[in-house]
Amino acid sequence: MSPLLRRKEKKRPGERVVTLIGKPGCHLCDEAQEVIESICAETGAQWEKKDISQDEELYRLHWEQIPVVLIDGEQHTFWRVNPDRLRRALGA
């Protein structure tokens, strides 16, 4: 079977990593962090925070969209984080 047609093995929530890309003083980033902390605590997923003002590449890629949320390195959403959508994306 072609590698393009193979299904990826689905990760359990505890194996997932949510990344919040934001900056200090951003109220949307603070709101996103609250949602991410809550859903990750509920599902067992790990999460990390990256400061766009400390990373030129992140700034170049995402400065108009912060906060940006990645799941396992792939963009999930930006600006507002929907708790139900994040929970589903994590497989919970």
PAVEXTI-474016 format. One record per residue: residue in one letter; z negated, y, x of N, C-alpha, C in turn. Coordinates in pm, whole numbers, plus 50000, padded with zeros to 5 digits. Each point is the difference from the previous one (the first is absolute). Layout:
# residues N
AZYXZYXZYX ...
***
This chain:
# residues 92
M500004988250085500005011849915500005012550090 S500715009949957500085012450075498625006650009 P499655005750117498715007050012499865011549902 L501125005749958499955011049904499584995549861 L500254987349970499674994949867498644993449993 R499384997650114498684993750001498955009749950 R499094994749924498875008049954498975000950109 K499445012050015498895001450094498774993849938 E499194993750086498754994549950499105011649958 K499464999149881499195010749945498635000250068 K499625011750048498705001550065498915001749896 R498824995050034498835002349915499525014150023 P499325006149902499525013950015499205002250127 G499194990450041499185001550119500805000350129 E501264996249994500885000250117500845012650006 R499875008749901500845012049991499295011950066 V500815009450049499465012250060500645012049931 V499165008549945500445012449935499765011350100 T501025008150021499895011450092500175012949921 L499065009050016500075013249940500405009950109 I501125006649981500455010350093499755013549933 G499165007950062499635012949942499585009850108 K499285010449957499495009850095498715005849947 P499175005350088498745006149957500265012049909 G499135001749901500105011549911501004998349888 C500564988249984501004997249896499294993549881 H499935007249887499274994549885500694987549943 L501324999350005500684987949953499684988150090 C499865002750130499634989450094498604994749970 D499085009149969498654995949964499994991549874 E500785004049900500104992249876500614986350027 A501044999550082500644987350033499024990850072 Q499205005750091499044991950074498974993849906 E499555007449901499034994549904500584987949927 V501255001249956500654988849929500174988150094 I500495002650121500244989350097498704992950036 E498955007650027498714993950033499524990849888 S500115004849877499544992449885500814987049982 I501315001250002500854988249977499884990150116 C499925005050122499864990950115498644992949997 A498965006949959498694993649987500044989149893 E500725002749894500134990549889500834987750040 T501085002150075500954989250030499754993150133 G499245006450088499774994450132501055004150103 A500945008549960501015004850095499375009650100 Q500585000450117499545009450103500725013349979 W499415010850048500715012749994499695008250123 E500945009050032499855008950115500545013649963 K499595009950077500425013749975500635005650126 K501155006549984500685006350113500195014749969 D499725008350101500095014649987501385004750045 I500755005249906501375004450028500045011450102 S498925007750009499995011250093499764995550144 Q499674987450020499754994650134501134991050050 D501084998749921501074990650035501355006349966 E500765003550102501295006849979500974991849917 E500054987150024500934991449928499644999449851 L498734998249969499565000049860500305013449935 Y499765010750072500295013449948501485001349967 R500854996050092501455001149980500464991849878 L499434988349984500424991049892499445003749862 H498775005249996499315000849871499435013649963 W500235010650076499295012549978500155005749860 E501124997449932500195005349865499384991349891 Q499554988250035499574990549898498514996750001 I499225005450091498624995550010499215002849873 P499084991449968499694987650069501074989449975 V500224991850100500914988749992499164987450014 V500314989949918499284987550006500984988950038 L499634992550103500794988650045499214987349970 I500714989549970499384986749991500724991350101 D499254994850095500574991950109501165007150068 G499865013250017501005007750073501185004949920 E500094996349873501105004349914499485010049897 Q500795010549977499555010549907499834994549860 H498835002849945499674996049864500145011949905 T499455011450038500045011849915499695012550081 F500085011449935499595012650062499485009249891 W499315010450040499345010049918498854994549917 R500264992349901498934994549914499994984850009 V498804994249998499874985550009499544994849864 N500814991549940499664993849873499194987450031 P498754999449955499144988650033500574986649952 D500544999649879500544987549947501224995350080 R500855009450036501194996550078499614995050139 L499015006450064499534995750130499384986149991 R499204997849899499364986849979501064989149986 R501035002749919501094990149981500744997550131 A500275010750073500744998850127499224991650102 L498685000349989499174992250091499834985649952 G500554997049883499964986449949498724996549928 A499305010049954498734997449930500185000949849 
***
